[in-house]
Amino acid sequence: MFKLSRSLLYIVMILVSSIATSMYTIVVAWVLYEISGNAFYSGMLIGVGFLPGLLFNLFFGVFVDRFNRWKIALAGFSVSSLVFLVFTMTILTNVMEVWMILLFHAVIQLMNSMNRPALQAYLTQLFSRDQYAKMIGLSSSLSELGWIAGVSIAGFLLVVLGDAWMMGFIFFISLLALLCLSLLKSAGDQHEMQPIPHQSMLSELKNGFGYLLNHTTIAGMMIIGFVGQLVLHSNTGLLPVYTSSYLGESSHIFGLLEGTLSTGAIAAGVAASWALRKLKYWITVYANLTMIAGVSLLSFSHSVHLSFLGIFLIGIGTTLLRVSTQSIQQMLTEPLYHGRMASYRMVMNQGSVVIASPILGFVSESHGANAGYMILLIPLICVFMYSMIFLRRNAWFAETAI
């Protein structure tokens, strides 16, 4: 009974929090442009979103390993809900300004950066080792489903409810996610974690890096996995330009392409656990090949139909790679280091996006959006070659049952 309760509470929490996040993403961008009337601030919003994670992710990993993971996630959810409430009140009272929106967004993204490693590490306490891949895959599918649902109804509700009441609606959805997380504790942990001995923050960071360097298989999974996040987030910026300027299609086609991406991600999330058991660690190679095929179609074809196929393959490949590398990393990592390893992975993922974004933007502006996808083939092919060498050199690892 407890097992079912944990699973149900966890998946409902993931689903509703994803709906709230996707709705918030739509509303905050709309409110910011409505108040400022300046596209420059819309660009700043993206930078403000990534900056907190890059600055604090390493330290969040230590916090997650040092303190109670459930309490950390609970604090993050609580602060986010509070910010949603304050956001709502400032709109209702007509005191909202641009700097407030950027500040609120920075705090919410900071809490998201703290929640991700906390929840990923807490998952290892809630479920057994052989359930990791299933729950991570299910979480990915539900996140995509929640994102689609949130984006689909956000525009309609924004018109019907208006800015302020829409934010109020998001606040109440976030409270539901907070309630599910609160009840998870009473459902009972599968096993309790012993906190690491308190040392200085720098000492614990150093120990974490030492652990990573001494466990090359974990480091290898991080290197293989970052390219999935790079392609996924880069596609977010490239796809609108690609649809309009390269394909010459309308926003309707863009919306359908986004839906196709999410459909591929949902399908991959559902099948990820089975694929991981069937293909073992070689799943990372197949996921990479799937992404290469999808990105190649977008790079070299003018066909709208092939673009749909390409974007579908990207959805499958990025999700399979994310679920498999995260699951494998969790299974290989000792419990006391789960938080730090998750944070190191996030720093690598986000750092690659920050570095690549201006390059892809310049190339797309100068040579067309399809050229931006061509550039993505470079890290994809490099990581594919690395993964082949890595798994062949570690044959025992590649053939180990999961």
C-alpha positions as CSV (number, residue, x, y, z in Angstrom):
1,M,0.0,0.0,0.0
2,F,2.8,2.4,0.9
3,K,4.6,1.6,-2.3
4,L,1.5,2.4,-4.3
5,S,1.0,5.6,-2.3
6,R,4.5,6.8,-2.9
7,S,4.3,6.1,-6.6
8,L,1.0,7.9,-7.0
9,L,2.0,10.9,-4.9
10,Y,5.3,11.2,-6.8
11,I,3.8,11.1,-10.3
12,V,1.0,13.5,-9.4
13,M,3.6,15.9,-7.9
14,I,5.7,15.7,-11.1
15,L,2.7,16.2,-13.4
16,V,1.1,19.2,-11.6
17,S,4.4,20.9,-11.0
18,S,5.2,20.5,-14.7
19,I,1.8,22.0,-15.6
20,A,2.5,25.0,-13.2
21,T,6.0,25.5,-14.6
22,S,4.8,25.5,-18.3
23,M,2.0,27.9,-17.5
24,Y,4.3,30.2,-15.6
25,T,6.8,30.2,-18.5
26,I,4.0,31.4,-20.9
27,V,2.6,34.0,-18.5
28,V,5.9,35.5,-17.3
29,A,7.1,36.1,-20.9
30,W,3.8,37.7,-21.8
31,V,3.6,40.0,-18.7
32,L,7.2,41.1,-19.1
33,Y,6.7,42.1,-22.7
34,E,3.4,43.7,-21.9
35,I,4.9,45.9,-19.2
36,S,8.3,46.7,-20.9
37,G,7.4,46.6,-24.6
38,N,11.0,45.8,-25.2
39,A,12.2,42.5,-26.7
40,F,15.6,43.1,-25.0
41,Y,14.1,42.2,-21.6
42,S,12.6,39.0,-23.1
43,G,16.2,37.9,-24.0
44,M,17.4,38.9,-20.5
45,L,14.7,36.6,-19.1
46,I,16.5,33.6,-20.5
47,G,19.8,34.6,-19.1
48,V,18.3,35.3,-15.7
49,G,16.8,31.8,-15.8
50,F,20.2,30.1,-16.4
51,L,22.4,32.2,-14.3
52,P,21.3,31.1,-10.8
53,G,21.8,27.4,-11.7
54,L,25.3,28.0,-13.0
55,L,26.3,30.0,-9.9
56,F,24.8,27.8,-7.2
57,N,24.3,24.2,-8.6
58,L,27.6,23.0,-7.2
59,F,26.7,24.2,-3.7
60,F,23.2,22.8,-3.9
61,G,24.7,19.4,-4.5
62,V,26.5,19.6,-1.2
63,F,23.3,20.8,0.6
64,V,21.4,17.9,-0.9
65,D,24.1,15.4,0.4
66,R,24.4,17.1,3.8
67,F,20.8,17.7,4.8
68,N,17.4,16.1,4.5
69,R,16.5,15.9,0.9
70,W,12.7,15.9,1.4
71,K,13.0,19.1,3.5
72,I,15.2,20.8,0.9
73,A,12.6,20.0,-1.9
74,L,9.8,21.1,0.4
75,A,11.5,24.4,1.1
76,G,12.0,25.0,-2.7
77,F,8.4,24.2,-3.5
78,S,7.2,26.5,-0.7
79,V,9.3,29.4,-1.8
80,S,8.2,29.0,-5.4
81,S,4.5,29.0,-4.3
82,L,5.1,32.1,-2.2
83,V,6.7,33.9,-5.2
84,F,3.7,33.0,-7.4
85,L,1.5,34.5,-4.7
86,V,3.5,37.7,-4.5
87,F,3.6,37.9,-8.3
88,T,-0.2,37.7,-8.4
89,M,-0.6,40.4,-5.8
90,T,1.8,42.8,-7.5
91,I,-0.1,42.5,-10.7
92,L,-3.5,43.0,-8.9
93,T,-2.2,46.1,-7.2
94,N,-0.6,47.5,-10.4
95,V,2.8,47.9,-8.8
96,M,4.6,45.4,-11.0
97,E,7.8,46.6,-12.7
98,V,10.4,45.0,-15.0
99,W,13.0,44.6,-12.2
100,M,10.4,42.8,-10.1
101,I,9.6,40.3,-12.8
102,L,13.3,39.5,-13.4
103,L,13.8,39.2,-9.6
104,F,10.8,36.8,-9.2
105,H,12.0,34.8,-12.2
106,A,15.5,34.5,-10.8
107,V,14.2,33.3,-7.4
108,I,11.9,30.7,-9.1
109,Q,14.6,29.4,-11.3
110,L,17.0,29.3,-8.3
111,M,14.5,27.1,-6.5
112,N,14.1,24.9,-9.5
113,S,17.9,24.4,-9.6
114,M,17.8,23.4,-6.0
115,N,14.8,21.1,-6.3
116,R,16.1,19.1,-9.3
117,P,19.1,17.5,-7.5
118,A,17.1,17.2,-4.3
119,L,14.2,15.3,-5.9
120,Q,16.6,13.1,-8.0
121,A,18.5,12.1,-4.9
122,Y,15.3,11.7,-2.9
123,L,13.9,9.4,-5.5
124,T,16.7,6.9,-4.6
125,Q,15.2,6.8,-1.1
126,L,11.7,6.3,-2.2
127,F,12.2,3.5,-4.6
128,S,14.4,0.5,-5.0
129,R,17.4,0.4,-7.3
130,D,15.6,-1.6,-10.0
131,Q,12.8,0.9,-10.1
132,Y,15.0,4.0,-10.8
133,A,14.8,3.7,-14.6
134,K,11.0,3.1,-14.6
135,M,10.3,6.0,-12.3
136,I,12.7,8.4,-14.1
137,G,11.2,7.4,-17.5
138,L,7.7,7.8,-16.1
139,S,8.7,11.2,-14.6
140,S,10.0,12.4,-18.0
141,S,6.8,11.3,-19.8
142,L,4.6,13.0,-17.2
143,S,6.8,16.2,-17.3
144,E,6.3,16.3,-21.1
145,L,2.6,15.6,-20.8
146,G,2.3,18.3,-18.1
147,W,4.2,20.7,-20.3
148,I,2.0,20.1,-23.3
149,A,-1.2,20.4,-21.1
150,G,0.1,23.6,-19.5
151,V,1.2,25.3,-22.7
152,S,-2.0,24.2,-24.5
153,I,-4.4,25.8,-22.0
154,A,-2.2,28.7,-20.8
155,G,-3.0,30.9,-23.8
156,F,-6.7,30.3,-23.5
157,L,-6.8,30.9,-19.7
158,L,-4.7,34.0,-20.2
159,V,-7.4,35.5,-22.4
160,V,-10.2,34.3,-20.1
161,L,-8.7,35.0,-16.7
162,G,-6.2,37.8,-17.4
163,D,-2.6,38.1,-16.1
164,A,-3.3,38.3,-12.4
165,W,-5.9,35.6,-12.0
166,M,-3.8,33.3,-14.3
167,M,-0.9,33.7,-11.9
168,G,-3.3,33.0,-9.0
169,F,-4.3,29.8,-10.8
170,I,-0.7,28.8,-11.1
171,F,-0.2,29.5,-7.4
172,F,-3.0,27.0,-6.5
173,I,-1.6,24.4,-8.8
174,S,1.8,24.8,-7.1
175,L,0.1,24.3,-3.8
176,L,-1.2,20.9,-5.0
177,A,2.3,19.9,-5.9
178,L,3.5,21.0,-2.5
179,L,0.7,19.0,-0.8
180,C,1.8,15.8,-2.7
181,L,5.4,16.3,-1.6
182,S,4.3,16.9,2.0
183,L,2.3,13.7,2.0
184,L,5.3,11.7,0.5
185,K,7.0,11.9,3.9
186,S,4.1,10.4,5.7
187,A,3.9,7.6,3.0
188,G,7.2,6.4,4.4
189,D,10.8,6.4,3.0
190,Q,12.1,3.1,1.7
191,H,15.3,3.8,3.6
192,E,16.7,6.7,5.5
193,M,20.0,8.4,4.5
194,Q,22.7,9.2,7.0
195,P,24.0,12.7,6.4
196,I,27.6,13.2,5.5
197,P,29.9,14.4,8.3
198,H,29.9,18.2,8.3
199,Q,33.0,19.7,6.7
200,S,33.7,23.0,5.1
201,M,31.8,23.6,1.9
202,L,35.0,23.7,-0.2
203,S,36.1,20.4,1.4
204,E,32.9,18.7,0.4
205,L,33.1,20.1,-3.1
206,K,36.6,18.8,-3.3
207,N,35.6,15.4,-2.1
208,G,32.8,15.3,-4.7
209,F,35.2,16.1,-7.5
210,G,37.6,13.5,-6.2
211,Y,34.8,10.9,-6.2
212,L,33.9,11.8,-9.8
213,L,37.5,11.6,-11.0
214,N,37.9,8.2,-9.3
215,H,34.7,6.8,-10.9
216,T,35.3,7.2,-14.6
217,T,32.1,5.4,-15.5
218,I,30.0,8.1,-13.8
219,A,32.1,10.8,-15.5
220,G,31.6,9.0,-18.8
221,M,27.9,9.0,-18.4
222,M,27.9,12.8,-17.8
223,I,30.0,13.4,-20.9
224,I,27.7,11.2,-23.0
225,G,24.5,12.7,-21.5
226,F,25.2,16.4,-21.8
227,V,24.7,16.4,-25.6
228,G,21.0,15.4,-25.1
229,Q,20.4,18.5,-23.1
230,L,22.4,20.7,-25.5
231,V,20.2,19.5,-28.5
232,L,17.0,19.8,-26.5
233,H,17.5,23.4,-25.3
234,S,19.2,24.6,-28.5
235,N,16.2,23.3,-30.4
236,T,14.0,25.6,-28.4
237,G,15.7,28.7,-29.8
238,L,16.3,27.3,-33.3
239,L,12.9,25.8,-34.1
240,P,10.8,29.1,-34.4
241,V,13.4,30.6,-36.8
242,Y,13.7,27.3,-38.7
243,T,10.0,27.1,-39.2
244,S,9.5,30.6,-40.3
245,S,12.6,31.5,-42.3
246,Y,13.8,28.1,-43.6
247,L,10.6,26.2,-44.1
248,G,8.6,29.4,-44.7
249,E,5.7,28.1,-42.6
250,S,3.3,29.7,-40.1
251,S,3.1,29.6,-36.4
252,H,0.5,26.8,-36.8
253,I,3.2,24.5,-38.2
254,F,5.6,25.6,-35.4
255,G,3.0,24.6,-32.8
256,L,2.6,21.2,-34.5
257,L,6.3,20.7,-34.6
258,E,6.5,21.5,-30.8
259,G,3.7,19.0,-30.2
260,T,5.5,16.3,-32.3
261,L,8.7,16.9,-30.2
262,S,6.8,16.3,-27.0
263,T,5.0,13.3,-28.5
264,G,8.4,11.7,-29.2
265,A,9.6,12.5,-25.7
266,I,6.5,11.0,-24.1
267,A,6.8,7.8,-26.2
268,A,10.5,7.5,-25.3
269,G,9.8,8.1,-21.6
270,V,7.2,5.3,-21.5
271,A,9.6,2.9,-23.3
272,A,12.8,4.0,-21.5
273,S,12.7,1.4,-18.7
274,W,12.2,-1.5,-21.2
275,A,14.8,-0.2,-23.6
276,L,17.4,0.2,-20.8
277,R,16.9,-3.4,-19.7
278,K,17.0,-4.7,-23.3
279,L,19.9,-2.6,-24.7
280,K,21.8,-2.2,-21.4
281,Y,24.4,0.6,-21.6
282,W,24.4,0.5,-25.4
283,I,21.1,2.5,-25.2
284,T,23.2,5.6,-25.0
285,V,24.7,4.9,-28.5
286,Y,21.3,4.2,-30.0
287,A,19.9,7.4,-28.5
288,N,22.8,9.4,-29.9
289,L,22.3,7.9,-33.4
290,T,18.6,8.7,-33.2
291,M,19.4,12.4,-32.4
292,I,22.0,12.5,-35.3
293,A,19.3,11.2,-37.7
294,G,16.8,13.8,-36.5
295,V,19.2,16.7,-36.5
296,S,20.5,15.7,-40.0
297,L,16.9,15.8,-41.4
298,L,16.5,19.3,-40.1
299,S,19.9,20.3,-41.4
300,F,19.6,19.1,-45.0
301,S,16.0,18.8,-45.9
302,H,13.4,21.5,-47.0
303,S,10.6,19.0,-46.6
304,V,8.0,19.8,-44.0
305,H,7.1,16.1,-43.7
306,L,10.8,15.2,-43.1
307,S,11.0,18.0,-40.6
308,F,8.2,16.4,-38.5
309,L,10.1,13.1,-38.7
310,G,13.3,14.8,-37.6
311,I,11.8,16.6,-34.7
312,F,10.1,13.4,-33.6
313,L,13.4,11.6,-33.6
314,I,15.0,14.4,-31.6
315,G,12.2,14.0,-29.0
316,I,12.9,10.3,-28.8
317,G,16.7,10.5,-28.7
318,T,17.0,13.4,-26.2
319,T,14.6,11.7,-23.8
320,L,16.2,8.2,-24.1
321,L,19.6,9.7,-23.5
322,R,18.5,11.8,-20.5
323,V,16.6,9.0,-18.8
324,S,19.3,6.3,-19.5
325,T,22.3,8.4,-18.4
326,Q,20.5,9.7,-15.3
327,S,19.3,6.3,-14.3
328,I,22.8,4.7,-14.8
329,Q,24.4,7.5,-12.9
330,Q,22.0,7.1,-10.0
331,M,22.6,3.3,-9.9
332,L,26.4,3.7,-10.0
333,T,26.7,6.5,-7.4
334,E,27.0,5.8,-3.7
335,P,24.1,7.4,-1.8
336,L,26.2,10.0,0.0
337,Y,27.2,11.5,-3.3
338,H,23.9,11.5,-5.2
339,G,23.3,15.3,-4.7
340,R,26.7,16.4,-5.8
341,M,26.8,14.1,-8.9
342,A,23.4,15.4,-9.9
343,S,24.5,19.0,-9.5
344,Y,27.8,18.4,-11.4
345,R,25.7,16.9,-14.3
346,M,23.4,20.0,-14.3
347,V,26.4,22.4,-14.4
348,M,27.8,20.6,-17.4
349,N,24.4,20.5,-19.2
350,Q,23.6,24.2,-18.5
351,G,27.1,25.3,-19.2
352,S,27.1,23.7,-22.6
353,V,23.9,25.5,-23.5
354,V,25.2,28.9,-22.3
355,I,28.4,28.4,-24.4
356,A,26.6,27.1,-27.5
357,S,23.7,29.6,-27.6
358,P,25.6,32.6,-28.9
359,I,27.4,30.5,-31.4
360,L,24.2,28.9,-32.8
361,G,22.5,32.3,-32.8
362,F,25.3,33.9,-34.9
363,V,25.5,30.9,-37.3
364,S,21.7,30.9,-37.7
365,E,21.6,34.6,-38.3
366,S,24.4,34.5,-40.9
367,H,23.7,31.2,-42.7
368,G,20.2,30.2,-41.9
369,A,18.6,28.2,-39.1
370,N,19.4,24.9,-40.7
371,A,23.1,25.8,-40.3
372,G,22.5,26.0,-36.6
373,Y,21.3,22.4,-36.6
374,M,24.4,21.5,-38.7
375,I,26.6,22.9,-36.0
376,L,24.9,20.6,-33.5
377,L,26.0,17.6,-35.5
378,I,29.6,18.3,-34.4
379,P,29.2,17.6,-30.7
380,L,26.7,14.8,-31.5
381,I,29.2,13.0,-33.7
382,C,32.0,13.6,-31.3
383,V,30.0,12.2,-28.4
384,F,28.9,9.2,-30.5
385,M,32.5,8.4,-31.2
386,Y,33.4,8.9,-27.6
387,S,30.6,6.6,-26.4
388,M,31.7,3.8,-28.8
389,I,35.3,4.0,-27.5
390,F,34.1,4.3,-23.9
391,L,31.9,1.3,-24.0
392,R,34.4,-0.9,-25.9
393,R,37.1,0.0,-23.4
394,N,34.8,-0.9,-20.6
395,A,33.2,-4.0,-22.1
396,W,32.4,-5.4,-18.6
397,F,30.4,-2.3,-17.9
398,A,28.6,-2.2,-21.3
399,E,27.4,-5.8,-20.9
400,T,26.4,-5.6,-17.2
401,A,22.7,-6.3,-16.7
402,I,20.6,-3.3,-15.4
